[in-house]
Amino acid sequence: MPEQARITPTPSAPWASPLAQLAAETAVSPDQFLFAIEVGNAAISHRTPIQSPLAFRIAVRGPEGDVQMFRLADVPENRFALAIREQFGNGPTFIAILNRWFACQSLFGADDRIYSYIERRPGGRLRVSDALLKACATEPLLPPWAQAFDPNSFFKRVARRAAPHEAAVIPPTSVGSGTVTEADPAGAR
């Protein structure tokens, strides 16, 4: 059975919605996570067709019950998320994958240990350890928003998974708060 992680909400950790709580309790396998990142990065680089983010509208209910409609911009972050949504649906697994990706992204610029698992290659490509990505799938998320990892625990998990042969070669792309990478299927596991 694949290694999976779960978090348990606490009374001191309020949740934005029942879906957010369910997503926080949803396990993601390393294979699901690697596949999702590959799909999202294929959409970023236009290697896979997806519906334009411009076609999507999001309704947000305010505190007074008023509803505002927002249209998504056609930016890499939105193409990434929408491609993953097309594969996993709009439910808790989709949200759990994105929360784990955001947790990983939050480490860029905040913890230099992440750069130990990323190697710059000729032509602007990067080599990213599969151990880093697989650890994202299994590391417990921190409440209340479930978009962060405990850095010390996370990097211990990455180090345990690290092996010299586990890496994906990817070109750099900017997404979210840090450098997002685009997986090269030939180099990914």
PAMARKOL-992687 format. One line per 5 residues: number of its first residue (from 1); their letters; for each residue x, y, z of N, C-alpha, C, CB. Coordinates in Angstrom, 1 decimal, padded with zeros to 4 digits. Glycine has a CB too. Example, Ala and Ser with C-alpha at 12.3 -4.5 7.8 and 13.67 -1.06 7.14 Angstrom:
BEGIN
1	as	013.2:-005.7:007.8:012.3:-004.5:007.8:013.2:-003.3:007.8:011.3:-004.5:009.0 | 012.8:-002.2:007.1:013.7:-001.1:007.1:012.9:000.0:007.9:014.1:-000.6:005.7 .
***
This chain:
BEGIN
1	mpeqa	000.8:-001.2:000.0:000.0:000.0:000.0:000.9:001.2:000.0:-001.0:000.0:001.2 | 000.6:002.3:-000.8:001.5:003.4:-000.9:001.4:004.2:000.4:001.1:004.3:-002.1 | 002.6:004.9:000.7:002.6:005.7:001.8:001.7:006.9:001.6:004.1:006.2:002.1 | 000.9:007.3:002.6:000.0:008.4:002.5:000.0:009.1:003.8:-001.4:007.9:002.1 | -000.3:010.4:003.8:-000.4:011.2:005.0:-001.8:011.9:005.1:000.7:012.3:005.1 .
6	ritpt	-002.2:012.1:006.4:-003.4:012.8:006.6:-003.2:013.8:007.7:-004.6:011.7:007.0 | -004.0:014.8:007.8:-004.0:015.7:008.9:-005.4:015.7:009.6:-003.6:017.2:008.5 | -005.4:016.0:010.8:-006.7:016.0:011.5:-007.0:017.4:012.0:-006.7:015.0:012.7 | -008.1:018.0:011.6:-008.5:019.3:012.0:-008.7:019.3:013.6:-009.7:019.8:011.3 | -008.4:020.4:014.2:-008.6:020.6:015.6:-009.6:021.7:015.8:-007.3:020.8:016.3 .
11	psapw	-010.2:021.8:017.0:-011.1:022.9:017.3:-010.5:024.3:017.1:-011.7:022.8:018.7 | -009.2:024.3:017.3:-008.5:025.6:017.2:-008.1:025.9:015.8:-007.3:025.6:018.1 | -008.4:025.0:014.8:-008.1:025.2:013.4:-009.3:025.3:012.6:-007.2:024.0:012.9 | -009.9:026.5:012.5:-011.1:026.6:011.7:-010.9:026.4:010.2:-011.7:028.0:011.9 | -011.9:025.9:009.5:-011.8:025.6:008.1:-012.7:026.6:007.3:-012.1:024.2:007.8 .
16	aspla	-012.3:026.9:006.1:-013.0:027.8:005.3:-014.3:027.2:004.8:-012.2:028.3:004.1 | -014.3:025.9:004.6:-015.5:025.2:004.1:-015.4:023.7:004.4:-015.7:025.5:002.6 | -016.6:023.1:004.3:-016.5:021.6:004.5:-015.6:020.9:003.4:-017.9:021.0:004.3 | -015.6:021.5:002.2:-014.7:020.9:001.2:-013.2:021.0:001.6:-014.9:021.5:-000.2 | -012.8:022.2:002.2:-011.5:022.4:002.6:-011.1:021.4:003.7:-011.3:023.9:003.1 .
21	qlaae	-012.0:021.2:004.6:-011.8:020.2:005.7:-011.6:018.8:005.2:-012.9:020.3:006.8 | -012.5:018.4:004.2:-012.5:017.1:003.6:-011.1:017.0:002.9:-013.7:016.9:002.7 | -010.7:018.0:002.1:-009.5:018.0:001.4:-008.3:017.8:002.3:-009.3:019.2:000.6 | -008.3:018.4:003.5:-007.2:018.3:004.5:-007.2:016.9:005.0:-007.4:019.3:005.6 | -008.3:016.2:005.0:-008.3:014.8:005.5:-008.1:013.8:004.4:-009.6:014.5:006.2 .
26	tavsp	-007.9:014.2:003.1:-007.8:013.3:002.0:-006.3:013.0:001.7:-008.4:014.0:000.7 | -006.0:011.7:001.7:-004.7:011.3:001.4:-004.4:011.3:-000.1:-004.5:009.8:001.9 | -003.2:011.7:-000.4:-002.7:011.7:-001.8:-001.5:010.8:-001.9:-002.3:013.2:-002.2 | -001.5:009.9:-002.8:-000.4:009.0:-002.9:000.8:009.7:-003.7:-000.8:007.6:-003.7 | 002.0:009.2:-003.5:003.1:009.8:-004.3:002.9:009.8:-005.8:004.4:009.2:-003.9 .
31	dqflf	002.3:008.6:-006.3:002.1:008.5:-007.7:001.0:009.5:-008.2:001.6:007.1:-008.0 | -000.1:009.7:-007.4:-001.1:010.7:-007.8:-000.5:012.1:-007.8:-002.2:010.6:-006.7 | 000.4:012.4:-006.8:000.9:013.7:-006.8:001.9:014.0:-008.0:001.7:013.9:-005.5 | 002.8:013.0:-008.2:003.7:013.1:-009.4:002.9:013.3:-010.7:004.6:011.9:-009.5 | 001.9:012.5:-010.9:001.0:012.6:-012.1:000.4:013.9:-012.2:000.0:011.5:-012.1 .
36	aievg	-000.2:014.4:-011.1:-000.8:015.7:-011.1:000.1:016.9:-011.4:-001.4:016.0:-009.7 | 001.3:016.8:-010.9:002.3:017.9:-011.2:002.7:017.8:-012.7:003.6:017.7:-010.3 | 002.9:016.6:-013.2:003.2:016.4:-014.6:002.1:017.0:-015.5:003.4:014.9:-014.9 | 000.8:016.7:-015.2:-000.3:017.2:-015.9:-000.4:018.7:-015.9:-001.6:016.6:-015.4 | -000.2:019.2:-014.7:-000.2:020.7:-014.5:000.9:021.4:-015.3:-000.2:021.1:-013.1 .
41	naais	002.1:020.8:-015.2:003.2:021.4:-015.9:003.1:021.3:-017.4:004.5:020.8:-015.5 | 002.4:020.2:-017.9:002.2:020.1:-019.3:001.2:021.2:-019.8:001.6:018.7:-019.7 | 000.3:021.6:-019.0:-000.6:022.7:-019.3:000.1:024.0:-019.3:-001.8:022.7:-018.3 | 001.0:024.2:-018.3:001.7:025.5:-018.3:002.5:025.7:-019.6:002.7:025.4:-017.1 | 003.1:024.6:-020.1:003.9:024.8:-021.3:003.2:024.5:-022.6:005.1:023.8:-021.2 .
46	hrtpi	001.8:024.5:-022.5:001.0:024.3:-023.6:001.3:022.9:-024.3:001.2:025.4:-024.6 | 001.7:021.9:-023.6:002.0:020.6:-024.2:000.7:019.7:-024.2:003.1:019.9:-023.5 | -000.3:020.2:-023.5:-001.6:019.5:-023.5:-002.7:020.5:-023.6:-001.7:018.7:-022.1 | -003.7:020.1:-024.3:-004.8:021.1:-024.5:-005.7:021.1:-023.3:-005.7:020.7:-025.7 | -006.1:022.3:-022.9:-007.1:022.5:-021.8:-007.9:023.7:-022.2:-006.4:022.8:-020.4 .
51	qspla	-009.1:023.8:-021.6:-009.9:025.0:-021.9:-009.3:026.2:-021.3:-011.4:024.7:-021.3 | -009.4:027.3:-022.0:-008.7:028.5:-021.5:-009.3:028.9:-020.1:-008.9:029.7:-022.5 | -008.4:029.3:-019.2:-008.9:029.8:-017.9:-009.8:031.0:-018.1:-007.7:030.2:-017.1 | -009.7:031.7:-019.1:-010.6:032.9:-019.4:-012.1:032.5:-019.4:-010.3:033.6:-020.6 | -012.4:031.2:-019.7:-013.7:030.7:-019.8:-014.4:030.4:-018.5:-013.8:029.4:-020.7 .
56	friav	-013.6:030.4:-017.4:-014.1:030.0:-016.1:-014.5:031.3:-015.3:-013.0:029.2:-015.4 | -015.6:031.1:-014.6:-016.1:032.1:-013.7:-016.1:031.5:-012.3:-017.5:032.7:-014.1 | -015.8:032.3:-011.3:-015.9:031.8:-009.9:-016.8:032.7:-009.1:-014.5:031.7:-009.2 | -017.8:032.1:-008.5:-018.7:032.9:-007.6:-018.2:032.8:-006.2:-020.2:032.3:-007.7 | -018.0:034.0:-005.6:-017.5:034.1:-004.2:-018.6:034.8:-003.4:-016.2:034.8:-004.1 .
61	rgpeg	-019.1:034.1:-002.3:-020.1:034.7:-001.4:-019.4:035.5:-000.3:-021.0:033.6:-000.8 | -019.8:036.7:-000.2:-019.2:037.6:000.8:-019.9:037.4:002.2:-019.3:039.0:000.4 | -019.4:038.1:003.2:-019.9:037.9:004.6:-021.4:038.3:004.7:-019.0:038.6:005.6 | -021.8:039.2:003.9:-023.2:039.6:004.0:-024.1:038.8:003.0:-023.3:041.1:003.6 | -023.6:037.8:002.4:-024.3:036.9:001.5:-024.3:037.3:000.1:-025.7:036.8:002.0 .
66	dvqmf	-023.7:038.5:-000.2:-023.6:038.9:-001.6:-022.7:038.1:-002.4:-023.2:040.4:-001.6 | -022.9:037.9:-003.6:-022.1:037.0:-004.5:-021.4:037.9:-005.5:-023.0:035.9:-005.2 | -020.1:037.7:-005.6:-019.3:038.4:-006.7:-018.8:037.4:-007.6:-018.1:039.2:-006.0 | -018.8:037.7:-008.9:-018.3:036.8:-009.9:-016.9:037.3:-010.3:-019.2:036.7:-011.2 | -016.0:036.3:-010.4:-014.6:036.6:-010.9:-014.3:035.7:-012.1:-013.6:036.4:-009.7 .
71	rladv	-013.5:036.3:-013.0:-013.1:035.5:-014.2:-011.6:035.2:-014.0:-013.3:036.3:-015.5 | -011.2:034.0:-014.3:-009.8:033.6:-014.2:-009.0:034.3:-015.3:-009.6:032.1:-014.2 | -007.7:034.6:-015.0:-006.8:035.1:-015.9:-006.1:033.9:-016.6:-005.7:036.1:-015.3 | -005.6:034.1:-017.8:-004.9:033.0:-018.5:-003.4:033.1:-018.1:-005.1:033.1:-020.0 | -003.1:032.6:-016.9:-001.7:032.7:-016.4:-001.3:031.2:-016.1:-001.6:033.6:-015.2 .
76	penrf	000.0:031.0:-016.0:000.4:029.6:-015.7:-000.2:028.9:-014.5:001.9:029.6:-015.6 | -000.4:029.7:-013.4:-000.9:029.1:-012.2:-002.3:028.6:-012.5:-001.0:030.2:-011.1 | -003.1:029.3:-013.2:-004.5:028.9:-013.5:-004.5:027.7:-014.5:-005.3:030.0:-014.0 | -003.7:027.7:-015.5:-003.6:026.6:-016.4:-003.2:025.3:-015.7:-002.6:026.9:-017.6 | -002.2:025.4:-014.8:-001.7:024.3:-013.9:-002.9:023.7:-013.1:-000.6:024.8:-013.0 .
81	alair	-003.6:024.6:-012.4:-004.7:024.1:-011.5:-005.8:023.5:-012.3:-005.2:025.2:-010.7 | -006.2:024.1:-013.4:-007.3:023.7:-014.2:-007.0:022.3:-014.9:-007.7:024.7:-015.3 | -005.8:022.1:-015.3:-005.4:020.8:-015.9:-005.5:019.7:-014.8:-004.0:020.9:-016.5 | -005.1:020.0:-013.6:-005.2:019.0:-012.5:-006.7:018.7:-012.2:-004.4:019.5:-011.3 | -007.5:019.8:-012.2:-008.9:019.7:-012.0:-009.6:018.8:-013.0:-009.6:021.1:-011.9 .
86	eqfgn	-009.1:018.9:-014.3:-009.7:018.1:-015.3:-009.4:016.6:-015.1:-009.1:018.5:-016.7 | -008.3:016.3:-014.5:-007.9:014.9:-014.2:-008.6:014.3:-012.9:-006.4:014.8:-014.1 | -008.7:015.2:-011.9:-009.1:014.7:-010.6:-010.5:015.2:-010.2:-008.1:015.1:-009.6 | -011.2:016.0:-011.0:-012.5:016.5:-010.6:-012.3:017.7:-009.7:-013.3:015.4:-009.9 | -013.4:018.2:-009.2:-013.5:019.4:-008.4:-013.6:019.1:-006.9:-014.6:020.3:-008.9 .
91	gptfi	-013.2:017.9:-006.5:-013.5:017.5:-005.1:-012.3:017.6:-004.2:-014.0:016.1:-005.1 | -012.3:016.8:-003.2:-011.2:016.9:-002.1:-009.8:016.5:-002.6:-011.6:016.1:-001.0 | -009.8:015.5:-003.5:-008.4:015.1:-004.0:-007.8:016.2:-004.8:-008.5:013.9:-004.9 | -008.5:016.9:-005.6:-008.0:018.1:-006.3:-007.5:019.2:-005.4:-009.1:018.7:-007.3 | -008.3:019.5:-004.4:-007.9:020.5:-003.4:-006.7:020.0:-002.6:-009.1:020.8:-002.4 .
96	ailnr	-006.7:018.8:-002.2:-005.5:018.2:-001.4:-004.2:018.3:-002.2:-005.8:016.8:-001.0 | -004.3:018.0:-003.5:-003.1:018.1:-004.4:-002.6:019.6:-004.4:-003.4:017.6:-005.8 | -003.6:020.5:-004.7:-003.1:021.9:-004.7:-002.6:022.4:-003.4:-004.3:022.8:-005.2 | -003.2:022.0:-002.3:-002.7:022.4:-001.0:-001.3:021.9:-000.8:-003.6:021.9:000.1 | -001.0:020.7:-001.2:000.4:020.2:-001.1:001.3:020.9:-002.0:000.4:018.7:-001.4 .
101	wfacq	000.9:021.3:-003.2:001.7:022.0:-004.1:002.0:023.4:-003.5:001.1:022.1:-005.5 | 001.0:024.1:-003.0:001.2:025.4:-002.4:002.1:025.3:-001.2:-000.1:026.0:-001.9 | 002.0:024.2:-000.4:002.9:024.0:000.8:004.4:023.9:000.3:002.5:022.8:001.6 | 004.6:023.2:-000.8:005.9:023.0:-001.4:006.4:024.4:-001.8:005.9:022.0:-002.5 | 005.6:025.1:-002.6:005.9:026.4:-003.1:006.3:027.4:-002.0:004.8:027.0:-003.9 .
106	slfga	005.7:027.3:-000.9:005.9:028.2:000.2:007.3:028.1:000.8:004.9:028.0:001.4 | 008.0:027.0:000.5:009.4:026.8:001.0:010.4:027.5:000.2:009.7:025.3:001.0 | 010.1:027.8:-001.1:011.0:028.5:-002.0:011.2:029.9:-001.4:010.5:028.6:-003.4 | 012.5:030.3:-001.2:012.8:031.6:-000.6:012.7:031.7:000.9:011.9:032.6:-001.2 | 012.1:030.6:001.5:011.9:030.6:002.9:012.8:029.6:003.6:010.4:030.3:003.3 .
111	ddriy	013.2:028.6:002.9:014.1:027.6:003.5:015.1:027.1:002.4:013.2:026.4:004.0 | 016.3:027.4:002.6:017.3:027.1:001.6:017.5:025.6:001.4:018.6:027.7:001.9 | 017.1:024.8:002.3:017.3:023.3:002.1:016.6:022.8:000.9:016.7:022.6:003.3 | 015.5:023.5:000.4:014.8:023.0:-000.8:015.7:023.0:-002.0:013.6:023.9:-001.0 | 016.7:023.9:-002.0:017.6:024.0:-003.2:018.6:022.9:-003.3:018.3:025.3:-003.2 .
116	syier	018.7:022.1:-002.2:019.6:020.9:-002.2:019.0:019.8:-003.1:019.8:020.4:-000.8 | 017.8:019.9:-003.4:017.1:018.9:-004.2:016.7:019.4:-005.6:015.8:018.4:-003.5 | 017.3:020.5:-006.0:017.1:021.1:-007.3:018.4:021.5:-007.9:016.1:022.3:-007.2 | 018.7:021.0:-009.1:020.0:021.3:-009.7:019.7:022.0:-011.0:020.7:019.9:-010.0 | 020.4:023.1:-011.2:020.3:023.8:-012.5:021.1:023.1:-013.6:020.9:025.3:-012.4 .
121	rpggr	020.5:023.0:-014.7:021.1:022.2:-015.9:021.3:023.2:-017.0:020.2:021.0:-016.3 | 022.1:022.8:-018.0:022.3:023.6:-019.2:021.0:023.9:-019.9:023.3:023.0:-020.2 | 020.9:025.1:-020.5:019.7:025.4:-021.2:018.5:025.9:-020.3:019.2:024.2:-022.0 | 018.8:026.3:-019.1:017.8:026.8:-018.2:016.9:025.7:-017.6:017.0:027.7:-018.9 | 017.3:024.4:-017.8:016.5:023.3:-017.3:016.9:023.1:-015.8:016.6:022.0:-018.1 .
126	lrvsd	016.0:022.5:-015.1:016.3:022.1:-013.7:016.1:020.7:-013.5:015.3:022.9:-012.7 | 016.8:020.1:-012.6:016.7:018.7:-012.2:016.1:018.7:-010.8:018.0:017.9:-012.3 | 014.9:018.2:-010.6:014.2:018.2:-009.3:014.1:016.8:-008.8:012.8:018.9:-009.4 | 014.5:016.6:-007.6:014.4:015.2:-007.0:013.0:014.8:-006.9:015.1:015.2:-005.7 | 012.7:013.5:-007.3:011.4:012.9:-007.1:011.2:012.8:-005.6:011.4:011.5:-007.8 .
131	allka	012.3:012.6:-004.8:012.1:012.5:-003.4:011.4:013.7:-002.8:013.5:012.3:-002.7 | 011.8:014.9:-003.3:011.1:016.1:-002.9:009.6:016.1:-003.2:011.8:017.4:-003.5 | 009.3:015.7:-004.5:007.9:015.7:-004.9:007.1:014.6:-004.1:007.8:015.5:-006.4 | 007.7:013.5:-004.0:007.0:012.4:-003.3:006.8:012.7:-001.8:007.8:011.1:-003.4 | 007.7:013.4:-001.2:007.6:013.9:000.2:006.4:014.8:000.3:008.9:014.5:000.7 .
136	catep	006.2:015.6:-000.7:005.0:016.6:-000.7:003.7:015.8:-000.6:005.0:017.4:-002.0 | 003.6:014.6:-001.2:002.4:013.8:-001.1:002.2:013.2:000.2:002.5:012.7:-002.2 | 003.2:012.9:001.0:003.0:012.2:002.2:003.3:013.0:003.5:004.0:011.0:002.2 | 003.9:014.1:003.4:004.1:014.9:004.6:002.8:015.5:005.1:005.1:016.1:004.3 | 002.6:015.4:006.5:001.4:016.0:007.0:001.3:017.5:006.8:001.2:015.6:008.5 .
141	llppw	000.2:018.0:006.5:000.0:019.4:006.3:-000.4:020.1:007.7:-001.1:019.7:005.3 | 000.0:021.3:007.8:-000.3:022.0:009.1:-001.6:022.8:009.0:000.9:023.0:009.4 | -002.4:022.7:010.0:-003.7:023.5:010.0:-003.3:024.9:010.3:-004.6:022.9:011.1 | -004.1:025.9:010.1:-005.5:025.7:009.8:-005.9:025.6:008.3:-006.3:026.8:010.4 | -005.0:026.2:007.4:-005.4:026.2:006.0:-004.8:025.0:005.2:-005.0:027.5:005.4 .
146	aqafd	-004.0:024.2:005.8:-003.5:023.0:005.2:-002.7:023.3:003.9:-004.6:022.1:004.9 | -001.9:024.4:003.9:-001.1:024.8:002.8:000.3:025.0:003.3:-001.7:026.0:002.1 | 000.7:024.3:004.3:002.1:024.4:004.8:002.6:023.1:005.4:002.2:025.6:005.8 | 003.9:022.9:005.3:004.5:021.8:006.0:005.3:022.3:007.1:005.3:020.9:005.0 | 005.6:021.4:008.1:006.6:021.7:009.1:007.9:021.5:008.4:006.5:020.8:010.4 .
151	pnsff	008.7:022.6:008.2:009.9:022.4:007.4:010.9:021.3:007.9:010.7:023.7:007.3 | 011.1:021.2:009.2:012.1:020.2:009.7:011.6:018.8:009.4:012.3:020.4:011.2 | 010.3:018.6:009.7:009.8:017.3:009.4:009.8:017.0:007.9:008.3:017.2:010.0 | 009.4:017.9:007.1:009.4:017.8:005.7:010.8:017.4:005.1:008.9:019.0:005.0 | 011.8:018.1:005.5:013.1:017.9:004.9:013.7:016.6:005.5:014.0:019.0:005.2 .
156	krvar	013.3:016.1:006.6:013.7:014.8:007.1:013.1:013.7:006.2:013.3:014.5:008.6 | 011.8:013.9:005.9:011.1:013.0:005.0:011.8:013.0:003.6:009.6:013.4:004.8 | 012.1:014.1:003.1:012.8:014.2:001.8:014.1:013.5:001.8:013.0:015.7:001.3 | 014.9:013.7:002.8:016.2:013.1:003.0:016.1:011.6:003.0:017.0:013.6:004.2 | 015.1:011.1:003.7:014.9:009.6:003.8:014.5:009.0:002.4:013.8:009.2:004.8 .
161	raaph	013.8:009.8:001.6:013.4:009.3:000.3:014.5:009.6:-000.8:012.1:010.0:-000.2 | 015.4:010.5:-000.5:016.4:010.9:-001.6:017.3:009.7:-002.0:017.2:012.0:-001.0 | 017.4:009.7:-003.3:018.4:008.7:-003.9:018.9:009.4:-005.1:017.6:007.3:-004.3 | 020.2:009.1:-005.5:020.8:009.9:-006.6:020.1:009.7:-007.9:022.2:009.4:-006.7 | 019.4:008.6:-008.1:018.7:008.3:-009.4:017.3:008.9:-009.5:018.7:006.8:-009.7 .
166	eaavi	016.7:009.5:-008.4:015.4:010.0:-008.5:015.4:011.4:-008.8:014.7:009.7:-007.1 | 015.1:011.8:-010.0:015.0:013.2:-010.4:014.2:013.3:-011.7:016.4:013.8:-010.6 | 013.7:014.5:-011.9:013.0:014.8:-013.2:013.7:016.1:-013.7:011.4:015.1:-012.9 | 013.9:016.1:-015.0:014.5:017.2:-015.7:013.4:018.1:-016.2:015.5:016.8:-016.8 | 013.5:019.4:-015.8:012.4:020.3:-016.1:012.9:021.7:-016.5:011.5:020.4:-015.0 .
171	pptsv	012.2:022.4:-017.3:012.6:023.8:-017.6:011.9:024.7:-016.5:012.1:024.3:-019.0 | 012.5:025.9:-016.2:012.0:026.7:-015.2:010.7:027.4:-015.7:013.0:027.8:-014.7 | 009.8:027.6:-014.8:008.5:028.4:-015.0:008.2:029.0:-013.7:007.4:027.4:-015.6 | 007.7:030.2:-013.7:007.3:030.9:-012.5:005.8:030.7:-012.2:007.7:032.4:-012.6 | 005.5:030.1:-011.1:004.2:029.9:-010.6:004.1:030.1:-009.1:003.6:028.5:-011.0 .
176	gsgtv	003.1:030.8:-008.7:002.9:031.0:-007.2:004.0:031.8:-006.6:002.8:029.7:-006.6 | 004.4:031.4:-005.4:005.3:032.2:-004.6:006.8:031.8:-004.9:005.0:032.0:-003.1 | 007.0:030.8:-005.7:008.4:030.4:-006.0:008.5:029.9:-007.4:008.8:029.3:-005.0 | 009.6:029.3:-007.6:009.8:028.7:-009.0:009.1:027.4:-009.1:011.3:028.5:-009.3 | 008.2:027.3:-010.1:007.5:026.1:-010.3:008.3:025.4:-011.5:006.0:026.3:-010.6 .
181	teadp	008.3:024.1:-011.4:009.1:023.4:-012.4:008.1:022.6:-013.3:010.1:022.5:-011.8 | 008.6:022.4:-014.5:007.8:021.6:-015.5:008.5:020.3:-015.7:007.7:022.4:-016.8 | 007.8:019.2:-015.4:008.4:017.9:-015.5:008.6:017.5:-017.0:007.5:016.9:-014.8 | 009.6:016.8:-017.2:009.9:016.2:-018.5:009.6:014.7:-018.4:011.4:016.5:-019.0 | 008.5:014.2:-019.0:008.2:012.9:-018.8:009.3:011.9:-019.0:007.0:012.5:-019.7 .
186	agar	010.2:012.2:-019.9:011.4:011.3:-020.1:012.2:011.1:-018.9:012.2:011.7:-021.3 | 012.3:012.2:-018.0:013.1:012.2:-016.9:012.4:011.9:-015.6:013.8:013.5:-016.7 | 011.1:011.8:-015.6:010.3:011.6:-014.4:010.1:010.1:-014.2:008.9:012.3:-014.5 | 009.8:009.8:-013.0:009.5:008.4:-012.6:008.1:008.2:-012.5:010.2:007.9:-011.3 .
***
